[in-house]
Amino acid sequence: MKKIVTNFVMCEMQYRGGTVESDIEVVPFEECHYIQYRYLVDSCYYEMRRALDIRPYEEFCESLPALLKRKNNIFLHIKDSEIIAAVTIFGNEIGELVVNPRHQGKGFGRQIAKYAIKHLQMQNISPITLNVTKWNIKAIGLYESLGFEIISENKVKGESTMDENGNWIFKFISTEGMDLR
């Protein structure tokens, strides 16, 4: 079996800003969104996974059964039957935040991030946190502009293994205590 060990740095960020307003419309994830959502997540994480040599590069999204178990934590902004942006929220953590590549640079990342912050604020949940790879400087810049601060940087080690069918499987080996989904 072929194995590739990958090391990278994750930034843990905490929201230090004030009360946020958001008027972006979102809907919860449903089974009918799966194909489009999978494409969105896989395409948004491809460049990072390739740069950090996290294999498989092209597959990041979870299976439909796994997503349906946490569908109430996945919020989608849809326009004309197209998913424009999505965000996951678990407890006090903002998880995957993705914007359709055709709509990046138009403010949808900012809008969906503000939705997530407001959602947590309305439930009086704090601190609001998120994790982002240090490689993703654009995302870090967005989060800092919204009021997040880096509170720690953690070295992460992962391993990509090719199985007997030629499929890559990634798993974390060490995360310095970070809870990475």
Summary of the structure (lengths in Angstrom):
residues: 181
radius of gyration: 16.4
end to end distance: 24.9
largest distance: 51.5
contacts: 509
relative contact order: 0.26
helix: 32%
strand: 35%
